[in-house]
Amino acid sequence: MADLEKQLVKNFRLTTAEILYHLPDYPDFLQSYIWQEYDLAPKFPVLHGFLDFWTHNLEGRLHSVYVANKKLITPGDTRFCDHEITIQ
């Protein structure tokens, strides 16, 4: 599905997550990873799927996840028109 269609029809939002995790070899140190994808707020199924993959397949133990999301296209950004003119 195209990103524009996700936003307009399915109400997806651009979601950014900062994931802090413990380094496998140095568990006292934290590393930051930025993840960004279109997802459905407030349940964030795509992010939960990614975090499930992380916990089952990667060695770095999760410390915390900070999530922000923004609806990119709002009703004020879209307009309907009566005529369309193409200049060639």
MMTF fields as JSON, N, C-alpha, C and O atoms, coordinates in Angstrom:
{
  "mmtfVersion": "1.0.0",
  "mmtfProducer": "UNKNOWN",
  "numBonds": 351,
  "numAtoms": 352,
  "numGroups": 88,
  "numChains": 1,
  "numModels": 1,
  "chainsPerModel": [1],
  "groupsPerChain": [88],
  "chainIdList": ["A"],
  "bondAtomList": [4, 2, 8, 6, 12, 10, 16, 14, 20, 18, 24, 22, 28, 26, 32, 30, 36, 34, 40, 38, 44, 42, 48, 46, 52, 50, 56, 54, 60, 58, 64, 62, 68, 66, 72, 70, 76, 74, 80, 78, 84, 82, 88, 86, 92, 90, 96, 94, 100, 98, 104, 102, 108, 106, 112, 110, 116, 114, 120, 118, 124, 122, 128, 126, 132, 130, 136, 134, 140, 138, 144, 142, 148, 146, 152, 150, 156, 154, 160, 158, 164, 162, 168, 166, 172, 170, 176, 174, 180, 178, 184, 182, 188, 186, 192, 190, 196, 194, 200, 198, 204, 202, 208, 206, 212, 210, 216, 214, 220, 218, 224, 222, 228, 226, 232, 230, 236, 234, 240, 238, 244, 242, 248, 246, 252, 250, 256, 254, 260, 258, 264, 262, 268, 266, 272, 270, 276, 274, 280, 278, 284, 282, 288, 286, 292, 290, 296, 294, 300, 298, 304, 302, 308, 306, 312, 310, 316, 314, 320, 318, 324, 322, 328, 326, 332, 330, 336, 334, 340, 338, 344, 342, 348, 346],
  "bondOrderList": [1, 1, 1, 1, 1, 1, 1, 1, 1, 1, 1, 1, 1, 1, 1, 1, 1, 1, 1, 1, 1, 1, 1, 1, 1, 1, 1, 1, 1, 1, 1, 1, 1, 1, 1, 1, 1, 1, 1, 1, 1, 1, 1, 1, 1, 1, 1, 1, 1, 1, 1, 1, 1, 1, 1, 1, 1, 1, 1, 1, 1, 1, 1, 1, 1, 1, 1, 1, 1, 1, 1, 1, 1, 1, 1, 1, 1, 1, 1, 1, 1, 1, 1, 1, 1, 1, 1],
  "groupList": [{"groupName": "MET", "atomNameList": ["N", "CA", "C", "O"], "elementList": ["N", "C", "C", "O"], "formalChargeList": [0, 0, 0, 0], "bondAtomList": [1, 0, 2, 1, 3, 2], "bondOrderList": [1, 1, 2], "singleLetterCode": "M", "chemCompType": "L-PEPTIDE LINKING"}, {"groupName": "ALA", "atomNameList": ["N", "CA", "C", "O"], "elementList": ["N", "C", "C", "O"], "formalChargeList": [0, 0, 0, 0], "bondAtomList": [1, 0, 2, 1, 3, 2], "bondOrderList": [1, 1, 2], "singleLetterCode": "A", "chemCompType": "L-PEPTIDE LINKING"}, {"groupName": "ASP", "atomNameList": ["N", "CA", "C", "O"], "elementList": ["N", "C", "C", "O"], "formalChargeList": [0, 0, 0, 0], "bondAtomList": [1, 0, 2, 1, 3, 2], "bondOrderList": [1, 1, 2], "singleLetterCode": "D", "chemCompType": "L-PEPTIDE LINKING"}, {"groupName": "LEU", "atomNameList": ["N", "CA", "C", "O"], "elementList": ["N", "C", "C", "O"], "formalChargeList": [0, 0, 0, 0], "bondAtomList": [1, 0, 2, 1, 3, 2], "bondOrderList": [1, 1, 2], "singleLetterCode": "L", "chemCompType": "L-PEPTIDE LINKING"}, {"groupName": "GLU", "atomNameList": ["N", "CA", "C", "O"], "elementList": ["N", "C", "C", "O"], "formalChargeList": [0, 0, 0, 0], "bondAtomList": [1, 0, 2, 1, 3, 2], "bondOrderList": [1, 1, 2], "singleLetterCode": "E", "chemCompType": "L-PEPTIDE LINKING"}, {"groupName": "LYS", "atomNameList": ["N", "CA", "C", "O"], "elementList": ["N", "C", "C", "O"], "formalChargeList": [0, 0, 0, 0], "bondAtomList": [1, 0, 2, 1, 3, 2], "bondOrderList": [1, 1, 2], "singleLetterCode": "K", "chemCompType": "L-PEPTIDE LINKING"}, {"groupName": "GLN", "atomNameList": ["N", "CA", "C", "O"], "elementList": ["N", "C", "C", "O"], "formalChargeList": [0, 0, 0, 0], "bondAtomList": [1, 0, 2, 1, 3, 2], "bondOrderList": [1, 1, 2], "singleLetterCode": "Q", "chemCompType": "L-PEPTIDE LINKING"}, {"groupName": "VAL", "atomNameList": ["N", "CA", "C", "O"], "elementList": ["N", "C", "C", "O"], "formalChargeList": [0, 0, 0, 0], "bondAtomList": [1, 0, 2, 1, 3, 2], "bondOrderList": [1, 1, 2], "singleLetterCode": "V", "chemCompType": "L-PEPTIDE LINKING"}, {"groupName": "ASN", "atomNameList": ["N", "CA", "C", "O"], "elementList": ["N", "C", "C", "O"], "formalChargeList": [0, 0, 0, 0], "bondAtomList": [1, 0, 2, 1, 3, 2], "bondOrderList": [1, 1, 2], "singleLetterCode": "N", "chemCompType": "L-PEPTIDE LINKING"}, {"groupName": "PHE", "atomNameList": ["N", "CA", "C", "O"], "elementList": ["N", "C", "C", "O"], "formalChargeList": [0, 0, 0, 0], "bondAtomList": [1, 0, 2, 1, 3, 2], "bondOrderList": [1, 1, 2], "singleLetterCode": "F", "chemCompType": "L-PEPTIDE LINKING"}, {"groupName": "ARG", "atomNameList": ["N", "CA", "C", "O"], "elementList": ["N", "C", "C", "O"], "formalChargeList": [0, 0, 0, 0], "bondAtomList": [1, 0, 2, 1, 3, 2], "bondOrderList": [1, 1, 2], "singleLetterCode": "R", "chemCompType": "L-PEPTIDE LINKING"}, {"groupName": "THR", "atomNameList": ["N", "CA", "C", "O"], "elementList": ["N", "C", "C", "O"], "formalChargeList": [0, 0, 0, 0], "bondAtomList": [1, 0, 2, 1, 3, 2], "bondOrderList": [1, 1, 2], "singleLetterCode": "T", "chemCompType": "L-PEPTIDE LINKING"}, {"groupName": "ILE", "atomNameList": ["N", "CA", "C", "O"], "elementList": ["N", "C", "C", "O"], "formalChargeList": [0, 0, 0, 0], "bondAtomList": [1, 0, 2, 1, 3, 2], "bondOrderList": [1, 1, 2], "singleLetterCode": "I", "chemCompType": "L-PEPTIDE LINKING"}, {"groupName": "TYR", "atomNameList": ["N", "CA", "C", "O"], "elementList": ["N", "C", "C", "O"], "formalChargeList": [0, 0, 0, 0], "bondAtomList": [1, 0, 2, 1, 3, 2], "bondOrderList": [1, 1, 2], "singleLetterCode": "Y", "chemCompType": "L-PEPTIDE LINKING"}, {"groupName": "HIS", "atomNameList": ["N", "CA", "C", "O"], "elementList": ["N", "C", "C", "O"], "formalChargeList": [0, 0, 0, 0], "bondAtomList": [1, 0, 2, 1, 3, 2], "bondOrderList": [1, 1, 2], "singleLetterCode": "H", "chemCompType": "L-PEPTIDE LINKING"}, {"groupName": "PRO", "atomNameList": ["N", "CA", "C", "O"], "elementList": ["N", "C", "C", "O"], "formalChargeList": [0, 0, 0, 0], "bondAtomList": [1, 0, 2, 1, 3, 2], "bondOrderList": [1, 1, 2], "singleLetterCode": "P", "chemCompType": "L-PEPTIDE LINKING"}, {"groupName": "SER", "atomNameList": ["N", "CA", "C", "O"], "elementList": ["N", "C", "C", "O"], "formalChargeList": [0, 0, 0, 0], "bondAtomList": [1, 0, 2, 1, 3, 2], "bondOrderList": [1, 1, 2], "singleLetterCode": "S", "chemCompType": "L-PEPTIDE LINKING"}, {"groupName": "TRP", "atomNameList": ["N", "CA", "C", "O"], "elementList": ["N", "C", "C", "O"], "formalChargeList": [0, 0, 0, 0], "bondAtomList": [1, 0, 2, 1, 3, 2], "bondOrderList": [1, 1, 2], "singleLetterCode": "W", "chemCompType": "L-PEPTIDE LINKING"}, {"groupName": "GLY", "atomNameList": ["N", "CA", "C", "O"], "elementList": ["N", "C", "C", "O"], "formalChargeList": [0, 0, 0, 0], "bondAtomList": [1, 0, 2, 1, 3, 2], "bondOrderList": [1, 1, 2], "singleLetterCode": "G", "chemCompType": "PEPTIDE LINKING"}, {"groupName": "CYS", "atomNameList": ["N", "CA", "C", "O"], "elementList": ["N", "C", "C", "O"], "formalChargeList": [0, 0, 0, 0], "bondAtomList": [1, 0, 2, 1, 3, 2], "bondOrderList": [1, 1, 2], "singleLetterCode": "C", "chemCompType": "L-PEPTIDE LINKING"}],
  "groupTypeList": [0, 1, 2, 3, 4, 5, 6, 3, 7, 5, 8, 9, 10, 3, 11, 11, 1, 4, 12, 3, 13, 14, 3, 15, 2, 13, 15, 2, 9, 3, 6, 16, 13, 12, 17, 6, 4, 13, 2, 3, 1, 15, 5, 9, 15, 7, 3, 14, 18, 9, 3, 2, 9, 17, 11, 14, 8, 3, 4, 18, 10, 3, 14, 16, 7, 13, 7, 1, 8, 5, 5, 3, 12, 11, 15, 18, 2, 11, 10, 9, 19, 2, 14, 4, 12, 11, 12, 6],
  "groupIdList": [1, 2, 3, 4, 5, 6, 7, 8, 9, 10, 11, 12, 13, 14, 15, 16, 17, 18, 19, 20, 21, 22, 23, 24, 25, 26, 27, 28, 29, 30, 31, 32, 33, 34, 35, 36, 37, 38, 39, 40, 41, 42, 43, 44, 45, 46, 47, 48, 49, 50, 51, 52, 53, 54, 55, 56, 57, 58, 59, 60, 61, 62, 63, 64, 65, 66, 67, 68, 69, 70, 71, 72, 73, 74, 75, 76, 77, 78, 79, 80, 81, 82, 83, 84, 85, 86, 87, 88],
  "secStructList": [7, 7, 2, 2, 2, 2, 2, 2, 6, 1, 7, 7, 3, 3, 3, 3, 3, 3, 3, 3, 3, 3, 7, 1, 1, 7, 6, 6, 1, 3, 3, 3, 3, 3, 3, 3, 3, 3, 3, 7, 6, 6, 6, 7, 2, 2, 2, 2, 2, 2, 2, 2, 2, 2, 2, 2, 2, 7, 1, 1, 7, 3, 3, 3, 3, 3, 3, 3, 3, 3, 7, 1, 1, 7, 4, 4, 4, 7, 7, 7, 7, 1, 7, 7, 7, 7, 7, 7],
  "xCoordList": [0.845, 0.0, 0.897, 1.889, 0.552, 1.346, 1.239, 0.225, 2.312, 2.335, 1.199, 0.611, 0.879, -0.2, -1.54, -2.36, -1.756, -2.999, -3.099, -4.177, -1.99, -1.984, -2.434, -3.213, -1.936, -2.259, -3.701, -4.378, -4.178, -5.507, -6.628, -7.65, -6.443, -7.522, -7.446, -8.462, -6.277, -6.122, -5.755, -5.675, -5.528, -5.194, -3.86, -3.699, -2.906, -1.561, -0.885, -1.2, 0.041, 0.814, 2.296, 2.685, 3.107, 4.545, 4.935, 4.713, 5.509, 5.861, 7.37, 8.013, 7.924, 9.358, 9.534, 8.88, 10.417, 10.692, 12.191, 12.99, 12.558, 13.949, 14.016, 13.367, 14.805, 14.924, 16.278, 17.319, 16.258, 17.49, 17.664, 16.737, 18.853, 19.102, 20.492, 21.382, 20.661, 21.951, 22.855, 22.419, 24.097, 25.057, 25.315, 25.509, 25.323, 25.509, 26.824, 26.844, 27.916, 29.222, 29.469, 30.295, 28.764, 28.923, 27.537, 27.035, 26.909, 25.525, 25.286, 24.14, 26.337, 26.156, 26.017, 25.651, 26.301, 26.213, 24.917, 24.455, 24.354, 23.151, 23.484, 24.314, 22.834, 22.967, 21.588, 20.573, 21.551, 20.291, 20.103, 21.046, 18.868, 18.515, 17.233, 16.275, 17.205, 16.026, 15.31, 15.908, 14.02, 13.176, 12.061, 11.478, 11.755, 10.714, 9.94, 10.523, 8.61, 7.743, 6.33, 6.014, 5.484, 4.073, 3.381, 3.558, 2.587, 1.949, 0.616, 0.335, -0.193, -1.511, -1.466, -1.225, -1.704, -1.774, -3.174, -4.109, -3.379, -2.43, -1.855, -1.045, -2.257, -1.795, -0.449, 0.251, -0.068, 1.231, 1.566, 2.554, 0.762, 1.038, 2.345, 2.993, 2.747, 4.005, 5.192, 6.125, 5.164, 6.235, 6.285, 7.37, 5.139, 5.123, 5.698, 6.415, 5.385, 5.967, 7.48, 8.18, 7.991, 9.436, 10.076, 11.126, 9.453, 10.003, 9.956, 10.852, 8.912, 8.865, 10.009, 10.667, 10.241, 11.369, 12.681, 13.529, 12.836, 14.057, 14.289, 15.383, 13.265, 13.447, 13.72, 14.385, 13.218, 13.415, 14.662, 15.14, 15.199, 16.283, 17.572, 18.608, 17.544, 18.746, 19.227, 18.442, 20.528, 21.124, 20.954, 20.935, 20.832, 20.746, 19.417, 18.366, 19.451, 18.244, 17.676, 18.408, 16.374, 15.735, 15.73, 15.499, 15.986, 15.922, 14.65, 13.885, 14.409, 13.217, 12.949, 13.836, 11.704, 11.284, 10.474, 9.502, 10.873, 10.159, 9.522, 10.192, 8.221, 7.475, 6.88, 6.339, 6.986, 6.33, 5.67, 6.204, 4.498, 3.859, 3.201, 2.811, 3.083, 2.552, 1.723, 2.166, 0.516, -0.311, 0.204, 0.091, 0.769, 1.424, 0.439, 0.64, -0.608, -1.584, -2.845, -3.484, -3.198, -4.363, -5.469, -5.203, -6.703, -7.784, -7.507, -7.943, -6.799, -6.477, -5.482, -5.34, -4.794, -3.791, -4.394, -3.75, -5.608, -6.225, -7.351, -8.101, -7.46, -8.519, -9.104, -8.409, -10.364, -11.032, -11.2, -11.398, -11.123, -11.269, -12.341, -12.614, -12.939, -13.986, -13.4, -13.976, -12.248, -11.649, -10.172, -9.494, -9.712, -8.284, -7.829, -8.442, -6.773, -6.251, -4.831, -3.992, -4.583, -3.263, -2.665, -3.26, -1.483, -0.78, 0.354, 1.173, 0.387, 1.453, 2.385, 3.345],
  "yCoordList": [-1.171, 0.0, 1.244, 1.3, 2.212, 3.434, 4.234, 4.182, 4.982, 5.761, 6.773, 6.968, 7.424, 8.403, 7.732, 8.267, 6.566, 5.841, 5.415, 5.477, 4.986, 4.619, 5.791, 5.62, 6.984, 8.158, 8.607, 8.934, 8.627, 9.159, 8.165, 8.545, 6.909, 5.935, 5.162, 4.962, 4.74, 3.861, 4.592, 3.965, 5.919, 6.743, 6.356, 6.459, 5.91, 5.649, 6.981, 7.998, 6.971, 8.159, 7.807, 6.667, 8.804, 8.592, 8.452, 9.361, 7.322, 7.016, 6.899, 6.2, 7.587, 7.534, 7.016, 7.493, 6.04, 5.488, 5.532, 5.127, 6.032, 5.938, 4.746, 4.718, 3.768, 2.531, 2.539, 2.591, 2.488, 2.384, 0.932, 0.309, 0.398, -1.004, -1.168, -0.346, -2.245, -2.566, -3.228, -4.116, -2.802, -3.45, -4.873, -5.07, -5.864, -7.256, -7.487, -8.191, -6.908, -7.136, -6.239, -6.568, -5.107, -4.149, -3.767, -2.697, -4.607, -4.384, -3.113, -2.69, -2.502, -1.243, -0.04, 1.046, -0.219, 0.862, 0.747, -0.346, 1.916, 1.956, 2.496, 3.393, 1.945, 2.401, 2.857, 2.32, 3.847, 4.365, 3.926, 3.93, 3.549, 3.172, 3.924, 3.912, 4.574, 5.306, 4.461, 4.033, 4.23, 3.448, 4.357, 5.112, 4.297, 5.15, 4.372, 3.749, 4.425, 3.702, 4.266, 4.939, 3.995, 4.354, 3.313, 2.112, 3.776, 2.879, 3.466, 4.641, 2.648, 3.066, 3.388, 2.506, 4.669, 5.061, 4.738, 4.782, 4.428, 4.394, 3.005, 2.869, 1.97, 0.611, 0.266, -0.605, 0.915, 0.743, -0.726, -1.24, -1.409, -2.829, -3.072, -4.094, -2.167, -2.351, -2.238, -3.037, -1.262, -1.095, -2.292, -2.782, -2.768, -3.942, -5.165, -5.962, -5.307, -6.411, -6.312, -7.317, -5.085, -4.884, -5.184, -5.825, -4.728, -4.972, -6.461, -6.961, -7.166, -8.619, -9.304, -10.192, -8.884, -9.419, -9.154, -10.039, -7.924, -7.54, -8.455, -8.995, -8.63, -9.413, -10.889, -11.553, -11.411, -12.827, -13.122, -14.257, -12.13, -12.409, -11.627, -12.001, -10.563, -9.759, -9.874, -10.128, -9.683, -9.882, -8.694, -8.881, -7.5, -6.314, -6.256, -6.131, -6.347, -6.31, -4.896, -3.927, -4.783, -3.465, -2.797, -3.446, -1.497, -0.696, 0.134, 0.073, 0.916, 1.757, 2.144, 2.083, 2.546, 2.964, 4.242, 4.284, 5.282, 6.558, 6.694, 6.538, 6.986, 6.999, 8.376, 9.011, 8.828, 10.062, 9.743, 8.975, 10.342, 10.139, 11.424, 12.253, 11.578, 12.81, 12.453, 11.718, 12.982, 12.832, 13.841, 15.047, 13.363, 14.244, 15.017, 16.2, 14.361, 15.016, 15.244, 14.287, 16.489, 16.846, 17.333, 17.615, 17.44, 17.905, 19.268, 19.511, 20.151, 21.454, 21.39, 22.355, 20.269, 20.111, 19.608, 19.683, 19.105, 18.567, 19.484, 20.013, 19.666, 20.495, 19.791, 19.065, 20.007, 19.461, 20.573, 21.731, 20.231, 21.23, 20.789, 19.599, 21.772, 21.497, 21.245, 20.505, 21.861, 21.763, 21.426, 21.798, 20.72, 20.419, 20.8, 20.385, 21.577, 22.046, 21.507, 21.639, 20.904, 20.391, 21.219, 21.356, 21.771, 22.564, 21.728, 21.199, 21.617, 20.804, 21.654, 21.143],
  "zCoordList": [0.0, 0.0, 0.0, 0.728, -0.799, -0.895, 0.402, 1.098, 0.715, 1.948, 2.014, 3.078, 0.888, 0.87, 1.16, 1.906, 0.571, 0.819, 2.285, 2.875, 2.871, 4.289, 5.153, 6.091, 4.83, 5.642, 5.457, 6.432, 4.213, 3.944, 4.256, 4.827, 3.89, 4.014, 5.327, 5.992, 5.689, 6.853, 8.143, 9.199, 8.077, 9.242, 9.891, 11.107, 9.063, 9.579, 9.879, 9.261, 10.824, 11.177, 11.155, 11.408, 10.849, 10.908, 12.378, 13.178, 12.718, 14.102, 14.217, 13.434, 15.196, 15.475, 16.894, 17.822, 17.059, 18.379, 18.631, 17.787, 19.806, 20.257, 21.191, 22.237, 20.799, 21.567, 22.263, 21.609, 23.574, 24.351, 24.76, 25.276, 24.528, 24.847, 25.44, 25.22, 26.194, 26.811, 25.779, 25.046, 25.722, 24.829, 25.323, 26.523, 24.442, 24.88, 25.622, 26.632, 25.137, 25.764, 26.969, 27.82, 27.059, 28.144, 28.669, 28.326, 29.484, 29.888, 30.706, 30.854, 31.234, 31.97, 31.041, 31.49, 29.76, 28.781, 27.97, 27.644, 27.659, 26.839, 25.458, 25.309, 24.469, 23.093, 22.632, 23.076, 21.74, 21.226, 19.777, 18.986, 19.443, 18.076, 17.718, 18.492, 16.561, 16.107, 15.057, 14.069, 15.289, 14.386, 13.872, 14.651, 12.575, 12.014, 10.949, 10.063, 11.06, 10.137, 10.262, 11.243, 9.276, 9.384, 10.249, 10.044, 11.223, 12.174, 12.619, 12.383, 13.256, 13.719, 15.207, 16.032, 15.552, 16.955, 17.468, 16.668, 18.699, 19.813, 20.114, 21.031, 19.359, 19.676, 19.057, 19.574, 17.975, 17.315, 17.027, 17.55, 16.205, 15.932, 15.183, 15.41, 14.304, 13.565, 14.523, 14.447, 15.412, 16.401, 17.341, 17.654, 17.792, 18.674, 17.959, 18.563, 16.684, 15.919, 15.843, 15.969, 15.633, 15.58, 16.94, 17.002, 18.017, 19.36, 19.726, 20.405, 19.276, 19.487, 18.743, 19.284, 17.499, 16.739, 17.485, 17.599, 17.992, 18.708, 19.909, 20.076, 20.745, 21.973, 21.691, 22.487, 20.573, 20.277, 19.437, 19.439, 18.721, 17.779, 18.002, 17.452, 18.786, 18.986, 20.42, 21.334, 20.606, 21.925, 22.858, 24.075, 22.346, 23.204, 23.946, 23.318, 25.289, 26.108, 26.111, 26.313, 25.888, 25.836, 27.2, 28.22, 27.209, 28.428, 28.443, 29.405, 27.381, 27.301, 25.857, 25.005, 25.597, 24.261, 24.407, 25.161, 23.687, 23.66, 22.277, 21.256, 22.257, 21.002, 20.747, 21.652, 19.497, 19.048, 17.713, 16.913, 17.478, 16.181, 15.746, 16.568, 14.444, 13.865, 12.654, 11.772, 12.622, 11.44, 10.423, 10.639, 9.318, 8.359, 7.503, 7.229, 7.088, 6.234, 7.062, 7.501, 7.273, 8.064, 7.137, 5.968, 7.626, 6.756, 6.112, 4.986, 6.8, 6.223, 5.08, 4.329, 4.937, 3.88, 2.566, 1.52, 2.615, 1.401, 0.951, 1.771, -0.354, -0.93, -2.135, -2.846, -2.355, -3.524, -4.544, -4.177, -5.809, -6.85, -7.836, -7.994, -8.492, -9.487, -10.864, -11.662, -11.149, -12.477, -12.355, -11.398, -13.348, -13.431, -14.828, -15.812, -14.929, -16.207, -16.373, -15.482, -17.522, -17.825, -18.946, -20.015, -18.698, -19.713, -20.247, -19.496, -21.579, -22.174, -22.978, -23.554]
}
